[in-house]
């Protein structure tokens, strides 16, 4: 009797064990299916992101025809579709970008949002494009399930989006700058460096002053002053992110050969103030083609404004100048490196060496000075504030 009871209990135990094994096996299969399918989805997500990134960059690069300038949305759309199709994903050999998944707008660098409530015909407002790549059985097939089919799941939808920005120049390569000078942003865009640049300089030239030579007179221009005073609006620099010592030799080398280091919004640089008489004197020589620059190699100023003189007298030299974060209360004093926020075009009109050390000229606005700004279009990577120099190359911002 006891033996029969033992056998019965043993069979019950075996039955429970089998149930536990079956439950564990189902859980193991579910875990395996999850691992395999999650891997598939992540791989497809990466491929879709690659398609969205390349399509957004290609579209942004074709947003504007700089020769007019004019917005060219059809060209941007064509590039987005072509570059999307050059990518493949697990579920499709060519990723199709749907035209309705392209959104155009103005990218807000500060708040990092795409403003779509703009005039899409205005090249000064259209600065970015958002592209969505979908693997969701609409334009492209979804990601097929493998092990998840055991649990009744046949496929997964995947979406990736990217925003590319073709805004205003945020930097230049080495050898592109002729003057070792950067400008205080607050003197161009108001106390918080947030006002409209063209409106600010049209209302009143920053640090206004008259030209000394009446023959080039056209009202007040701006005086670039380098003293540690409230009138200071420009700083000396050698464009170095590492060396805080701003010395005459390095700055005159820049006037002769250009900047040794690239300039970018991602690379802060050291600045300084003071008169720097040898540097101002070298700028004067290059402007007039004298001294080291006799013969005009490299060229400096030209005789642009009437009456034209024989021999010519330099009265115009259009140069790009980096703009740095506001110097309110700092006055360009040496210390921490300063962030670059963009590039501006400046027309040098006069250079004074004695008794004052001042550079006189005009900050240029594209709506008023398009012909002059053609001599200053350096392009470069996007990322700067709006000072009128459009970038050549877009960047991914989201």
TIDO-489182 format. One record per residue (C-alpha): x, z, y; residue number from 1. Coordinates in steps of 0.5 Angstrom, whole numbers. Layout:
! TIDO-489182
SITE     u     w     v num
SITE     X     Z     Y NUM
...
//
This chain:
! TIDO-489182
SITE     u     w     v num
SITE     0     0     0   1
SITE     6     2     5   2
SITE     9    -4     3   3
SITE     3    -9     5   4
SITE     3    -5    12   5
SITE    10    -6    13   6
SITE     9   -14    11   7
SITE     3   -14    16   8
SITE     7   -11    22   9
SITE    13   -15    21  10
SITE     9   -22    21  11
SITE     6   -19    28  12
SITE    12   -18    31  13
SITE    15   -25    29  14
SITE     8   -28    32  15
SITE    10   -24    38  16
SITE    17   -26    38  17
SITE    15   -34    37  18
SITE    10   -33    43  19
SITE    15   -30    48  20
SITE    20   -36    46  21
SITE    15   -41    47  22
SITE    13   -38    54  23
SITE    21   -37    56  24
SITE    22   -45    53  25
SITE    16   -47    58  26
SITE    20   -43    64  27
SITE    26   -46    62  28
SITE    23   -53    62  29
SITE    20   -52    69  30
SITE    27   -49    72  31
SITE    30   -55    69  32
SITE    25   -60    72  33
SITE    25   -56    78  34
SITE    33   -57    79  35
SITE    33   -64    77  36
SITE    28   -66    82  37
SITE    30   -62    87  38
SITE    37   -66    87  39
SITE    33   -72    87  40
SITE    29   -70    93  41
SITE    36   -68    97  42
SITE    39   -74    95  43
SITE    34   -78    97  44
SITE    33   -74   104  45
SITE    40   -75   105  46
SITE    40   -83   104  47
SITE    33   -83   109  48
SITE    37   -79   114  49
SITE    43   -84   114  50
SITE    38   -90   115  51
SITE    35   -86   121  52
SITE    41   -84   124  53
SITE    44   -92   123  54
SITE    37   -95   126  55
SITE    37   -90   132  56
SITE    44   -91   134  57
SITE    43   -99   133  58
SITE    36   -98   137  59
SITE    39   -94   143  60
SITE    45   -99   144  61
SITE    40  -104   145  62
SITE    35  -101   149  63
SITE    38  -103   156  64
SITE    41  -110   158  65
SITE    46  -107   163  66
SITE    47  -114   166  67
SITE    40  -114   170  68
SITE    39  -108   168  69
SITE    33  -108   164  70
SITE    29  -105   159  71
SITE    30  -109   152  72
SITE    25  -105   147  73
SITE    24  -111   143  74
SITE    32  -112   142  75
SITE    32  -104   140  76
SITE    26  -105   135  77
SITE    30  -111   132  78
SITE    36  -107   131  79
SITE    33  -101   128  80
SITE    29  -105   123  81
SITE    35  -109   121  82
SITE    40  -103   120  83
SITE    34   -99   117  84
SITE    34  -104   112  85
SITE    42  -104   111  86
SITE    41   -97   107  87
SITE    38   -96   101  88
SITE    35   -90    97  89
SITE    33   -88    90  90
SITE    26   -91    91  91
SITE    28   -97    94  92
SITE    34  -102    95  93
SITE    32  -103   103  94
SITE    29   -97   107  95
SITE    24  -101   111  96
SITE    23   -97   118  97
SITE    16   -98   121  98
SITE    16  -100   128  99
SITE    10   -95   130 100
SITE    16   -90   127 101
SITE    20   -92   134 102
SITE    19   -87   140 103
SITE    22   -89   146 104
SITE    23   -84   152 105
SITE    28   -80   156 106
SITE    32   -75   153 107
SITE    32   -68   157 108
SITE    40   -66   156 109
SITE    38   -59   158 110
SITE    32   -57   154 111
SITE    33   -62   148 112
SITE    27   -65   148 113
SITE    24   -73   148 114
SITE    20   -74   154 115
SITE    15   -80   153 116
SITE    11   -79   159 117
SITE    15   -84   163 118
SITE    15   -91   165 119
SITE    18   -95   159 120
SITE    20  -101   164 121
SITE    25   -97   168 122
SITE    32   -97   166 123
SITE    33   -91   169 124
SITE    28   -87   165 125
SITE    29   -90   158 126
SITE    35   -86   155 127
SITE    33   -85   148 128
SITE    29   -87   142 129
SITE    27   -83   136 130
SITE    27   -86   129 131
SITE    23   -84   123 132
SITE    25   -86   116 133
SITE    20   -85   111 134
SITE    20   -85   103 135
SITE    12   -84   102 136
SITE     9   -90    99 137
SITE     7   -93   106 138
SITE    13   -97   108 139
SITE    18   -95   102 140
SITE    16   -92    95 141
SITE    16   -84    94 142
SITE    22   -81    90 143
SITE    20   -81    83 144
SITE    19   -75    79 145
SITE    23   -74    73 146
SITE    22   -67    69 147
SITE    16   -65    74 148
SITE    12   -70    70 149
SITE    11   -65    65 150
SITE     8   -61    70 151
SITE     3   -66    73 152
SITE     8   -68    79 153
SITE     9   -76    79 154
SITE    13   -77    86 155
SITE    15   -73    92 156
SITE    15   -75    99 157
SITE    21   -75   104 158
SITE    22   -76   111 159
SITE    28   -76   116 160
SITE    28   -77   123 161
SITE    34   -78   128 162
SITE    34   -79   136 163
SITE    40   -83   139 164
SITE    41   -82   147 165
SITE    44   -88   151 166
SITE    44   -84   158 167
SITE    50   -83   163 168
SITE    57   -83   162 169
SITE    60   -76   159 170
SITE    67   -78   159 171
SITE    73   -84   159 172
SITE    79   -85   155 173
SITE    86   -84   157 174
SITE    89   -88   162 175
SITE    82   -90   165 176
SITE    83   -85   172 177
SITE    87   -86   178 178
SITE    86   -80   182 179
SITE    87   -73   179 180
SITE    81   -70   182 181
SITE    74   -68   180 182
SITE    68   -66   184 183
SITE    64   -60   184 184
SITE    57   -61   181 185
SITE    53   -57   186 186
SITE    56   -61   192 187
SITE    52   -67   189 188
SITE    46   -64   185 189
SITE    44   -58   189 190
SITE    45   -51   188 191
SITE    44   -51   181 192
SITE    47   -58   179 193
SITE    40   -60   178 194
SITE    37   -64   184 195
SITE    37   -72   184 196
SITE    44   -74   185 197
SITE    42   -80   189 198
SITE    37   -77   194 199
SITE    42   -71   195 200
SITE    47   -76   197 201
SITE    42   -80   201 202
SITE    39   -74   205 203
SITE    46   -72   208 204
SITE    53   -74   205 205
SITE    56   -68   202 206
SITE    61   -65   207 207
SITE    60   -70   212 208
SITE    65   -73   217 209
SITE    66   -79   221 210
SITE    71   -84   219 211
SITE    77   -84   224 212
SITE    78   -92   225 213
SITE    72   -95   229 214
SITE    73  -101   225 215
SITE    71   -99   219 216
SITE    65   -94   222 217
SITE    58   -94   218 218
SITE    56   -87   220 219
SITE    58   -81   217 220
SITE    62   -81   210 221
SITE    64   -75   206 222
SITE    71   -71   206 223
SITE    74   -69   200 224
SITE    77   -62   202 225
SITE    82   -58   197 226
SITE    82   -52   201 227
SITE    80   -45   198 228
SITE    74   -45   203 229
SITE    67   -46   203 230
SITE    68   -54   205 231
SITE    72   -55   199 232
SITE    68   -60   194 233
SITE    74   -63   190 234
SITE    79   -60   186 235
SITE    86   -62   183 236
SITE    87   -63   176 237
SITE    92   -66   171 238
SITE    86   -67   166 239
SITE    89   -62   161 240
SITE    85   -58   156 241
SITE    91   -53   155 242
SITE    96   -53   160 243
SITE    93   -49   166 244
SITE    99   -50   171 245
SITE    97   -56   175 246
SITE   104   -59   178 247
SITE   105   -65   183 248
SITE   109   -69   178 249
SITE   104   -69   173 250
SITE    99   -71   178 251
SITE   103   -77   181 252
SITE   104   -79   174 253
SITE    96   -80   174 254
SITE    96   -84   180 255
SITE   101   -88   177 256
SITE    99   -89   170 257
SITE    92   -86   169 258
SITE    90   -80   165 259
SITE    94   -78   159 260
SITE    88   -74   156 261
SITE    81   -77   155 262
SITE    76   -73   159 263
SITE    69   -71   156 264
SITE    64   -66   157 265
SITE    66   -63   150 266
SITE    73   -62   153 267
SITE    74   -57   159 268
SITE    80   -58   163 269
SITE    84   -54   168 270
SITE    83   -54   176 271
SITE    86   -52   182 272
SITE    86   -52   190 273
SITE    91   -53   196 274
SITE    93   -58   200 275
SITE    98   -61   195 276
SITE   102   -66   200 277
SITE   106   -70   196 278
SITE   100   -72   192 279
SITE    96   -74   198 280
SITE   102   -78   200 281
SITE   102   -81   193 282
SITE    94   -83   194 283
SITE    95   -86   201 284
SITE   101   -90   198 285
SITE    97   -93   193 286
SITE    91   -94   197 287
SITE    95   -98   202 288
SITE   100  -101   197 289
SITE   106   -98   200 290
SITE   112   -94   197 291
SITE   112   -94   190 292
SITE   106   -99   190 293
SITE   109  -104   194 294
SITE   106  -111   192 295
SITE   100  -108   189 296
SITE   102  -107   182 297
SITE    97  -103   180 298
SITE    92  -105   186 299
SITE    89  -100   190 300
SITE    85  -101   196 301
SITE    82  -108   199 302
SITE    80  -110   206 303
SITE    73  -110   205 304
SITE    69  -109   211 305
SITE    70  -113   218 306
SITE    73  -115   222 307
SITE    78  -117   216 308
SITE    85  -116   218 309
SITE    92  -120   218 310
SITE    95  -118   214 311
SITE    90  -114   210 312
SITE    88  -107   212 313
SITE    86  -103   206 314
SITE    79  -100   207 315
SITE    75   -99   201 316
SITE    78   -97   194 317
SITE    72   -95   188 318
SITE    74   -90   183 319
SITE    71   -86   178 320
SITE    71   -79   179 321
SITE    69   -73   173 322
SITE    64   -68   176 323
SITE    65   -61   173 324
SITE    61   -55   173 325
SITE    59   -51   180 326
SITE    65   -48   184 327
SITE    61   -44   188 328
SITE    65   -38   190 329
SITE    71   -40   185 330
SITE    73   -46   190 331
SITE    77   -49   184 332
SITE    82   -43   184 333
SITE    86   -43   178 334
SITE    83   -39   172 335
SITE    79   -41   166 336
SITE    78   -49   164 337
SITE    72   -52   167 338
SITE    66   -56   164 339
SITE    66   -63   165 340
SITE    58   -65   166 341
SITE    59   -73   168 342
SITE    62   -78   172 343
SITE    61   -81   179 344
SITE    63   -87   183 345
SITE    67   -86   189 346
SITE    69   -91   195 347
SITE    75   -88   198 348
SITE    75   -91   205 349
SITE    81   -87   209 350
SITE    86   -82   206 351
SITE    89   -77   211 352
SITE    96   -74   210 353
SITE    98   -71   217 354
SITE    96   -67   220 355
SITE    90   -66   215 356
SITE    90   -67   208 357
SITE    83   -70   207 358
SITE    80   -76   203 359
SITE    74   -80   206 360
SITE    69   -84   203 361
SITE    62   -85   200 362
SITE    59   -83   193 363
SITE    56   -89   191 364
SITE    48   -89   188 365
SITE    46   -95   183 366
SITE    40   -97   187 367
SITE    44   -97   194 368
SITE    51   -99   192 369
SITE    50  -104   185 370
SITE    55  -109   188 371
SITE    61  -103   189 372
SITE    59  -100   182 373
SITE    61  -106   178 374
SITE    68  -104   180 375
SITE    67   -97   177 376
SITE    63   -98   171 377
SITE    67   -95   165 378
SITE    61   -93   160 379
SITE    64   -89   155 380
SITE    60   -84   151 381
SITE    53   -81   153 382
SITE    53   -74   155 383
SITE    53   -73   162 384
SITE    48   -72   168 385
SITE    46   -78   172 386
SITE    51   -80   177 387
SITE    49   -87   176 388
SITE    54   -89   171 389
SITE    51   -91   164 390
SITE    54   -90   158 391
SITE    56   -96   153 392
SITE    56   -92   147 393
SITE    50   -88   144 394
SITE    50   -81   141 395
SITE    46   -77   136 396
SITE    42   -72   139 397
SITE    38   -69   134 398
//
